[in-house]
Amino acid sequence: MPLIAYVLLIPAAGIVDGPLGLLMFLVAAIGIATLKPGD
C-alpha cells in the first residue's frame, strides 16, 4: 500500500471512535513502519 493511504488512515482513525479507530491507527502505524523505500 502506498504511503498516502496510511497517511489518510490516521485522521480517519481519529474520526472513528472506539476499537475500530484504534485498529485503523495500528494498521497505519505498522504500515508506515514496515514501508520500504520506493514503495
N, C-alpha and C positions, 0 to 999 in steps of 0.2 A: 504494500500500500504506500502511495507517495506521502511525503511529509505533510503536505497541505491537508490531507484527510485527517491526520492525527491532530494537527493544529486546530481544525474545525471541531473535532470531538471534544476538546477541552471546554470551550464556552457552552457547548450543548450539554455537557455533563453538569455544568453549573446550573443550567435551567431545569434539568430533570432532577427531581428530588428523590431521596431515598436510595435503596440498594442499586437501582438501575443506573443512577447518576454516578455512583461510586464505581460501578463496574465499567462504565464508559470511560471514566477518568483513568482507571487502572489500565484498560486496553490501550488508551492513548499514550500513557506514560511508558508502558512496556514497549509499545510500537516505536516510539521515538528512541528509546534506549537501545533497541536492537536494530535500528536502521543502519544500513551500510552506506558509506559514501558512494554516490552515484545512483542511489535508488530514487 
